[in-house]
């Protein structure tokens, strides 16, 4: 399959508004990650714009896990915004640290709970797709393809990453790197070429973010 079929052809049947929305969501998402690398509180308002756009996009493409994680991102962005503002001396930049053992235990529980919850949501996807009617809907996981299962996994990975980021923990970047890398083929499969490129950029930026936060922590010792 050539690049045209991967990144251009899927958009032939899209409206100009759909393309603009996806491009806008990707743009604000990249800007948000840039601010995160810089430990700048503007990561949250720019991120909120991106996540709200993707809530709409992902719901329409049937990626319920990622749709829910973007709703969670929006809520956590408000929480993180408040937390970063509280812990910032200049109300713009924050100090970062490594996570404690207790926080890792909580993160592990969060990951397992998320896997269970998103799988439960997918179990009821036929009911949701049937406009919340049980008439003719066959519940189960039989309808899931490999992209849906990856969606379940990445939703849980990003959930933990977002929580670590709100807590200003360096480990958040590890989860973004893993999740972003997995999302690239998933978005290509779902014919969201712009978004797949965004995740490639995210992966690179997450590596830079990890190195930058790690360096920042060492410099303050």
C-alpha positions as CSV (number, residue, x, y, z in Angstrom):
1,X,0.0,0.0,0.0
2,X,1.5,3.3,-1.1
3,X,1.5,6.7,0.8
4,X,-1.3,8.0,-1.4
5,X,-3.7,5.2,-0.3
6,X,-2.6,5.6,3.3
7,X,-2.8,9.4,3.7
8,X,-4.7,10.9,0.8
9,X,-7.3,8.5,-0.6
10,X,-9.2,8.1,2.7
11,X,-10.0,11.8,2.7
12,X,-11.6,11.8,-0.8
13,X,-14.9,11.2,0.8
14,X,-14.4,13.5,3.7
15,X,-16.1,16.9,3.9
16,X,-13.9,20.0,4.2
17,X,-15.2,20.5,7.8
18,X,-14.1,16.9,8.8
19,X,-10.6,17.5,7.4
20,X,-10.4,20.9,9.1
21,X,-11.5,19.4,12.4
22,X,-8.9,16.6,12.3
23,X,-6.2,19.0,11.3
24,X,-7.1,21.5,14.0
25,X,-7.2,18.7,16.6
26,X,-3.8,17.5,15.5
27,X,-2.4,21.1,15.5
28,X,-3.5,21.9,19.0
29,X,-2.4,18.5,20.2
30,X,1.1,19.1,19.0
31,X,1.2,22.6,20.5
32,X,0.0,21.1,23.8
33,X,2.8,18.5,23.9
34,X,5.3,21.3,23.1
35,X,4.1,23.2,26.1
36,X,4.3,20.0,28.2
37,X,8.0,19.5,27.2
38,X,8.7,23.1,28.4
39,X,6.8,22.4,31.7
40,X,4.5,25.3,30.7
41,X,1.0,25.5,32.1
42,X,-0.4,26.3,28.6
43,X,-0.2,22.6,28.0
44,X,-3.7,22.4,29.5
45,X,-5.8,25.0,27.6
46,X,-4.3,24.0,24.2
47,X,-4.8,20.4,25.2
48,X,-8.5,20.9,26.1
49,X,-9.2,22.3,22.6
50,X,-7.6,19.3,21.0
51,X,-9.3,16.7,23.2
52,X,-12.8,18.2,22.7
53,X,-12.3,18.0,18.9
54,X,-11.1,14.4,19.1
55,X,-14.0,13.4,21.3
56,X,-16.3,14.2,18.4
57,X,-13.9,12.6,15.8
58,X,-13.2,9.4,17.6
59,X,-16.8,8.8,18.6
60,X,-17.8,9.0,14.9
61,X,-15.1,6.5,14.0
62,X,-16.1,4.0,16.6
63,X,-13.0,4.2,18.8
64,X,-14.9,4.4,22.0
65,X,-11.9,3.8,24.2
66,X,-10.0,6.7,22.8
67,X,-13.1,8.8,22.8
68,X,-13.6,8.2,26.5
69,X,-9.9,8.9,27.2
70,X,-10.3,12.2,25.5
71,X,-13.2,13.0,27.8
72,X,-11.0,12.0,30.7
73,X,-8.2,14.1,29.3
74,X,-10.5,17.1,29.3
75,X,-11.5,16.5,33.0
76,X,-7.9,15.8,34.0
77,X,-6.7,18.9,32.1
78,X,-8.8,21.0,34.4
79,X,-7.5,19.1,37.4
80,X,-3.9,19.4,36.1
81,X,-4.3,23.1,35.3
82,X,-5.4,23.8,38.9
83,X,-2.6,21.6,40.3
84,X,0.2,23.0,38.1
85,X,-1.0,26.6,38.9
86,X,-1.0,25.8,42.6
87,X,2.5,24.2,42.5
88,X,4.1,26.8,40.2
89,X,6.0,29.8,41.6
90,X,5.4,31.9,38.5
91,X,2.0,30.4,37.6
92,X,3.6,29.2,34.3
93,X,6.3,26.6,34.9
94,X,6.5,23.7,37.4
95,X,9.2,21.5,39.0
96,X,9.2,17.8,38.1
97,X,10.1,14.6,40.1
98,X,10.1,10.8,39.8
99,X,7.1,8.9,41.0
100,X,7.0,7.2,44.4
101,X,6.4,3.5,45.0
102,X,2.9,4.4,46.3
103,X,2.1,6.3,43.1
104,X,3.3,3.4,41.0
105,X,0.9,1.1,42.9
106,X,-2.0,3.5,42.3
107,X,-1.0,3.8,38.6
108,X,-1.0,0.0,38.3
109,X,-4.5,-0.2,39.8
110,X,-5.6,2.6,37.5
111,X,-4.3,0.7,34.5
112,X,-6.2,-2.5,35.4
113,X,-9.4,-0.7,36.2
114,X,-9.2,1.1,32.9
115,X,-8.7,-2.1,30.9
116,X,-11.7,-3.7,32.6
117,X,-13.9,-0.6,32.2
118,X,-13.1,0.0,28.5
119,X,-13.6,-3.7,27.7
120,X,-17.0,-3.5,29.4
121,X,-17.9,-0.5,27.2
122,X,-16.9,-2.3,24.1
123,X,-19.1,-5.3,25.2
124,X,-22.1,-2.9,25.1
125,X,-20.9,-1.2,21.8
126,X,-23.7,-2.9,19.7
127,X,-26.2,-1.4,22.1
128,X,-24.6,2.1,21.8
129,X,-24.4,1.8,18.0
130,X,-28.0,0.8,17.9
131,X,-29.0,4.2,19.3
132,X,-29.1,2.8,22.9
133,X,-31.7,0.2,22.0
134,X,-31.5,-3.5,22.8
135,X,-33.8,-4.4,19.8
136,X,-31.7,-6.4,17.4
137,X,-28.4,-5.7,19.3
138,X,-26.2,-8.7,20.1
139,X,-23.9,-7.9,23.0
140,X,-20.4,-9.2,23.2
141,X,-16.8,-8.7,22.1
142,X,-17.2,-10.6,18.8
143,X,-17.2,-7.4,16.8
144,X,-13.8,-6.1,17.9
145,X,-11.0,-6.0,15.4
146,X,-7.3,-5.7,16.3
147,X,-7.5,-1.9,16.2
148,X,-10.3,-2.0,18.8
149,X,-8.2,-4.1,21.1
150,X,-5.3,-1.8,20.7
151,X,-7.7,1.0,21.5
152,X,-8.5,-0.7,24.8
153,X,-4.8,-1.0,25.6
154,X,-3.8,2.5,24.6
155,X,-6.7,4.0,26.5
156,X,-5.3,2.5,29.7
157,X,-1.7,3.5,28.9
158,X,-2.7,7.1,28.2
159,X,-4.9,7.2,31.3
160,X,-1.9,6.5,33.5
161,X,0.3,8.9,31.5
162,X,-2.2,11.7,32.0
163,X,-2.4,11.1,35.7
164,X,1.4,11.1,36.0
165,X,1.6,14.3,34.0
166,X,-0.9,16.0,36.3
167,X,1.2,14.9,39.2
168,X,4.3,16.3,37.4
169,X,6.1,13.0,37.4
170,X,8.8,12.3,34.8
171,X,7.4,8.8,34.1
172,X,4.4,10.2,32.3
173,X,6.6,10.4,29.2
174,X,7.3,6.7,29.2
175,X,3.5,6.0,28.8
176,X,3.1,8.6,26.1
177,X,6.0,7.1,24.1
178,X,4.5,3.6,24.2
179,X,0.9,4.7,23.6
180,X,1.8,7.1,20.8
181,X,3.8,4.5,19.0
182,X,1.0,1.9,19.2
183,X,-1.5,4.5,17.9
184,X,0.2,5.1,14.6
185,X,-0.8,1.9,12.8
186,X,-4.2,1.9,14.5
187,X,-5.1,5.4,13.1
188,X,-3.8,4.4,9.6
189,X,-6.1,1.3,9.8
190,X,-9.0,3.6,10.8
191,X,-8.2,5.9,7.8
192,X,-7.2,8.8,10.0
193,X,-3.9,9.6,8.2
194,X,-3.5,13.1,9.7
195,X,-3.9,11.7,13.2
196,X,-1.4,8.9,12.5
197,X,1.2,11.5,11.5
198,X,0.3,13.4,14.6
199,X,1.1,10.3,16.7
200,X,4.5,10.0,14.9
201,X,5.3,13.6,15.9
202,X,4.0,12.8,19.4
203,X,6.3,9.9,19.8
204,X,9.3,12.0,18.8
205,X,8.2,14.8,21.1
206,X,7.6,12.5,24.0
207,X,11.1,11.1,23.8
208,X,12.4,14.7,23.8
209,X,10.1,15.5,26.7
210,X,11.4,12.6,28.7
211,X,15.0,13.6,28.2
212,X,14.2,17.3,29.0
213,X,12.3,16.6,32.2
214,X,15.0,14.1,33.3
215,X,17.7,16.7,32.6
216,X,15.7,19.3,34.5
217,X,15.4,17.1,37.5
218,X,19.1,16.4,37.6
219,X,20.0,20.1,37.3
220,X,18.1,21.0,40.5
221,X,19.8,18.3,42.6
